[in-house]
Amino acid sequence: MGLIVMADDGIPFDGLTPTTGPLGGAESAFVSLAEAFSGNGHEVAAYTRGGTELVYNGVHWRPIEGGLPENCDLYIANRSDKLLGLVPGAIKRVFWIHNPARYLLKWRYLSKLFRWRPVIVFSGKFHASSCPKWVPSGGRSIVPYGISEPFGSCVRQGIAPPVAVFTSNPLRSLDWLLDIWSERIFPNAENAELHIYSGPATYGTYGEARSLAMEVVLEKARLLENRGVKVLEPVAKTELAEIYSKARVMLYRGDEGETFCLAIGESQASGVPAVVQDIGCVAERVIEGQTGYVSESDEDFAKNAVSLLTNDEIWETQSLKAQEKQGSWRWGQAALAFENL
């Protein structure tokens, strides 16, 4: 088996971070993929900002400030163009991107892509469609995020109470959802509650820079306590899986800036039907009419949410279907797809 080197120069994190608190989707994916490579028998070195050297779940984590090796079998540069040339002797080079690819059209990116010709890896069809075909590369591939434990083996707790959840960035249409909830959903769903697990802590320095804007939306949510809304702190993965095991429905409109949406993917695998709109990538995560609904309008969104909150038969059918169909693609399979490059 070969040496795989992975690098990220965004917010500080390492393999222990998901066990101690909330972590954003791109960072969670990085950790999960590194551990999956190790599980497949590879030597894995993961370099991230501001950490200390440690070995966890078979992955050797090192601070990126100490430099990277000259050579490896597979090198994965995560998100940042500044990382592309850091392992000059890599046999295979991958640029793993997590945002819509429009940002690649700047010269600083195009020049590095032209020089290093990495394989660009996208997480879905919507994501891949955001990158024009003329952008230089050494190839393109779609590798969806995997579903990690404990979501893939979530044990449901029977018929869930009428509790909807929102676990995404509060700046991604939570303000819109609060209006839909208070005006159209709550009045038609007896004893329903909306639990919001969201805040700047999940997003590191990105969250800190936008904490005031996030707080405005979260304060609006707190003022709706009499409409069944509860604002709670974001949690680590194991606790989140426990929350999903008792949740009734995931409500999330979608966002043009998202390319996979782990919140929908992980909750679907946990047996939580979702109500979304066809915005960004989220329609790719839901099997329409089987594991939730892709709503065409605000009115449909509210109607579908009420249906799942109040109709036990419809909810149970969709919950079982979500667990059956949405958790089969694990990180081990995603790692194999990278290895096949």
Residue, then its C-alpha position, 0 to 999 in steps of 0.5 A: m500500500g502507498l503513502i497518501v498525503m493530505a493537506d488543508d490550510g483552513i481553520p485549525f482541526d485534526g482527527l480528534t476535533p470531531t470527538t470534542g465538538p462541532l465541525g464544518g462539512a469540509e473539515s469533517a469530510f477531510v477527517s473521514l476520508a483520511e481515516a478511511f484511507s488508513g482503514n484501507g491499509h494505506e500510510v496516511a499523513a494529514y497536514t492541517r493548520g495550528g495543530t500538534e503532531l499525533v496519531y489517531n485512528g491510524v492517521h498521522w496528523r502533523p502541523i502544516e507549518g512544519g512542511l510537507p514531504e517531497n514525494c508520495d503516491l497520492y497527494i490531496a490538496n484540500r480547497s486551497d490553491k496554495l497547497l497544489g505544489l507543496v508535494p512536487g514529486a507526487i505521483k498523483r495529484v488531486f485538488w479536492i474542492h468543496n465550494p461551487a467552482r466559479y472561484l477557480l476562474k481567477w488567474r491565481y487558480l488557473s495558473k496553478l491548475f495549468r502548471w500542476r494539472p491535478v485531477i479536480v474532484f467534485s462531490g456531485k453533479f450540481h457541483a461539477s456543473s459549476c466548473p466550465k469544461w475549459v478549466p485546465s486539469g489532469g481530469r475530473s471526477i465526482v466522488p460524493y461524501g461518504i456517510s460516517e459512523p454513527f449515522g450509518s448505524c443509527v438505531r431509531q427510537g420508534i415513532a418520532p415526536p413532532v420535532a423538526v431539526f435544522t443543523s446548518n449555517p444560520l445564514r443559509s435561509l434560517d431566517w426564511l425557515l423561521d417565517i415559514w415555520s411560524e406562519r404556515i407550519f406551526p399553526n397546522a402541526e399540533n405540539a410541533e417543535l423546531h430545534i435549531y442546532s446552529g451557531p458560529a462555533t462550527y465554522g472556526t474563524y469563518g464563523e467568528a467573522r460572521s458571528l454578528a450576522m448569525e446572532v441576528v438570525l438566532e435572536k429572531a429564533r429565540l423570540l419564537e419560543n412561543r411558536g415551538v422554536k428552541v435554539l440549542e448549541p451545535v454538537a459533536k457527531t456522536e451526540l448529533a446522531e443521537i438527536y437524529s435518532k429521535a428527530r421527525v424531519m429535517l427542514y432546510r431550504g438549500d443554498e447555492g453555495e453548498t455542494f453536498c450538504l452533510a446535514i441532509g446526507e447524515s440525517q437521511a442515513s439516520g432515518v430522518p426524512a427531509v423537506v427541501q427546495d431545489i436550490g443548490c445540491v440538496a435535491e441530490r440528497v433526497i429521493e423525492g416522495q420516498t425519503g422526503y420532498v423537494s418542494e416547488s414553492d414555499e406553500d409546498f414546503a410548508k404543506n410537506a413539512v406538516s404532512l411529515l410532522t402529523n402523519d405517522e404512516i407517511w413519516e414511518t414509511q419515509s423514515l424506513k426508506a431513508q435508512e434503507k437507501q441513503g446510508s449505503w455509500r460509506w467513506g470506505q467506498a469514497a476512499l476507494a474511488f479516490e484510490n482508483l484515480 
